[in-house]
């Protein structure tokens, strides 16, 4: 019956006259083998509720993208303009264009956000961790199995990845006083740590110079 009344509501919204609604309802009931009592019940329901139903009009067309939309005006009606090829004027346009890559930060003694650049001391270690394209330390947290499993991952590792894994394991075990499970992926240059240790690993790598 829910499906029947749902279809009936759509018919009422798309139909103009009461007579056409009743004829459609009776034909639907005859096909569905409804009893006379159900047909009379539907007729009484229609007489009570049809007066309050407003006929829905089609909404205005909303285009999904700029390419599919119609032009606002003809090109002839647009104001006149002049094409300039002067290099002196191009610099004002170039500063408004989006950058293709993230620019390098300007060297400062201290940054308001607490960000630190890589130090030269990191090059003396047997391993190296490259910053990502946003100049941030590549330490991420991944959630799995409805958020119950959390994995801390360190990416962009070069050099002796096994030595880095052992140092991370001993550092986290000492800080948290429990056994730490670490998976070293030498081919991909990743280290996976079971648990949420993003803040501890991030600060430890910053102190190392990465």
C-alpha positions in Angstrom: 0.0 0.0 0.0 2.9 2.4 0.6 4.1 2.0 -2.9 0.5 2.5 -4.1 0.0 5.8 -2.2 3.5 6.9 -3.3 2.6 6.5 -6.9 -0.8 8.1 -6.3 0.9 11.2 -4.9 3.0 11.6 -8.0 -0.2 11.2 -10.1 -2.0 13.9 -8.2 1.0 16.3 -8.6 1.0 15.8 -12.4 -2.7 15.7 -13.1 -5.1 18.7 -13.4 -8.6 17.3 -13.1 -10.2 15.2 -10.3 -12.0 13.0 -12.8 -8.8 12.0 -14.5 -7.2 11.2 -11.1 -10.2 8.9 -10.2 -10.1 7.2 -13.5 -6.4 6.5 -13.1 -6.9 5.2 -9.6 -9.8 2.9 -10.5 -7.8 1.5 -13.5 -4.8 0.9 -11.2 -7.0 -0.8 -8.6 -8.7 -3.0 -11.2 -5.3 -4.1 -12.4 -4.1 -4.7 -8.8 -7.4 -6.5 -7.9 -8.3 -4.1 -5.2 -11.7 -4.5 -3.4 -14.6 -2.0 -3.7 -14.0 -0.9 -0.2 -10.4 0.2 -1.0 -11.6 2.0 -4.1 -14.2 4.0 -2.1 -11.6 4.8 0.5 -9.3 6.2 -2.1 -12.1 8.3 -3.6 -13.0 9.8 -0.2 -9.3 10.5 0.5 -8.9 12.2 -2.8 -11.9 14.5 -2.3 -10.6 15.6 1.1 -6.9 16.1 0.2 -7.0 17.1 -3.5 -8.1 20.6 -2.8 -5.0 21.3 -0.7 -2.6 19.9 -3.4 -0.9 22.5 -5.5 0.2 21.6 -9.0 4.0 21.6 -9.1 5.6 23.6 -11.9 8.9 22.6 -13.5 11.8 24.4 -11.8 14.0 26.7 -13.8 16.9 25.0 -15.6 20.1 25.1 -13.7 23.2 24.2 -15.8 25.7 21.9 -14.3 28.8 23.6 -15.6 30.0 26.8 -17.2 30.5 25.1 -20.6 26.9 23.9 -20.7 25.4 27.2 -19.8 24.1 29.7 -22.3 26.2 32.9 -22.9 25.0 35.9 -20.9 25.1 38.2 -24.0 26.3 38.2 -27.5 30.0 39.0 -28.1 29.0 42.0 -30.1 27.2 43.5 -27.1 30.2 43.3 -24.9 32.2 46.5 -24.3 35.2 47.1 -26.5 38.6 46.0 -25.3 42.2 46.2 -26.5 44.7 43.3 -26.5 48.0 44.3 -24.9 51.3 42.5 -25.4 53.4 44.8 -23.3 55.8 43.0 -20.8 55.4 45.8 -18.4 51.6 45.2 -18.1 52.0 41.4 -18.1 53.6 41.3 -14.6 50.3 42.6 -13.1 48.4 39.7 -14.7 51.1 37.1 -13.9 50.8 37.7 -10.1 47.1 36.9 -10.3 47.6 33.5 -12.0 47.7 30.4 -9.8 51.2 28.9 -9.1 52.1 25.6 -10.7 54.2 24.5 -7.7 54.3 25.5 -4.0 57.0 28.2 -3.7 59.9 27.8 -1.3 59.5 29.6 2.0 61.6 32.6 2.5 64.4 31.9 5.0 63.7 33.3 8.5 65.0 32.7 12.0 61.5 31.7 13.2 58.1 31.2 11.6 54.8 32.1 13.3 53.3 28.7 12.5 56.1 26.8 14.1 57.3 25.3 10.8 61.0 24.5 10.5 63.0 23.9 7.4 65.3 20.9 7.0 68.7 21.3 8.6 72.1 20.3 7.3 72.6 17.8 10.1 70.1 15.5 8.5 72.5 14.8 5.6 75.0 13.2 7.9 72.6 10.3 8.9 72.5 7.0 7.0 68.9 7.6 6.0 67.1 10.6 4.6 63.4 11.7 4.6 62.4 14.0 1.8 59.7 16.7 2.5 56.5 16.5 0.5 55.4 19.1 -2.1 54.0 21.4 0.7 57.4 21.3 2.4 56.0 19.3 5.3 57.3 16.2 7.1 55.6 13.2 5.4 54.0 11.6 8.5 50.4 10.5 8.0 47.6 8.7 10.0 45.4 6.1 8.2 42.2 4.7 9.7 40.8 1.3 8.8 38.1 -1.1 9.8 35.5 1.6 10.8 38.3 3.6 12.5 39.3 1.0 15.0 42.6 0.3 13.3 45.0 3.2 13.1 48.3 3.2 11.2 51.0 5.8 11.4 52.9 6.0 8.2 56.2 7.7 7.3 56.9 8.2 3.6 59.7 9.3 1.2 62.4 7.4 3.1 65.8 7.1 1.4 68.9 5.3 2.4 69.1 2.7 5.3 65.3 2.4 6.0 65.9 -0.6 8.4 68.1 1.5 10.7 65.4 4.2 10.8 62.8 1.6 11.6 64.8 0.2 14.5 65.4 3.7 15.9 61.7 4.6 15.6 60.7 1.3 17.3 63.1 1.8 20.3 62.1 5.5 20.7 58.3 4.8 20.7 58.7 1.8 23.0 60.6 3.9 25.5 58.1 6.8 25.3 54.9 4.7 25.6 56.4 1.8 27.7 54.9 -0.9 25.5 55.7 -3.1 22.5 55.6 -1.3 19.2 54.7 -3.1 15.9 56.5 -1.8 12.9 56.3 -2.8 9.2 59.1 -1.7 6.9 58.3 -1.5 3.2 61.7 -1.1 1.6 60.5 -1.1 -2.0 58.0 1.8 -1.4 60.2 3.6 1.1 57.5 3.5 3.8 57.4 2.6 7.4 54.0 1.6 9.0 53.5 1.8 12.8 50.4 0.2 14.3 48.8 2.9 16.4 48.4 6.7 16.4 51.9 8.1 17.0 51.8 10.9 14.5 52.7 13.7 16.9 55.6 11.8 18.5 57.1 10.7 15.2 56.7 14.2 13.7 58.5 15.9 16.6 61.2 13.2 16.7 61.9 13.7 13.0 62.0 17.5 13.4 64.6 17.1 16.1 66.6 14.9 13.8 66.6 17.7 11.2 64.1 16.4 8.8 
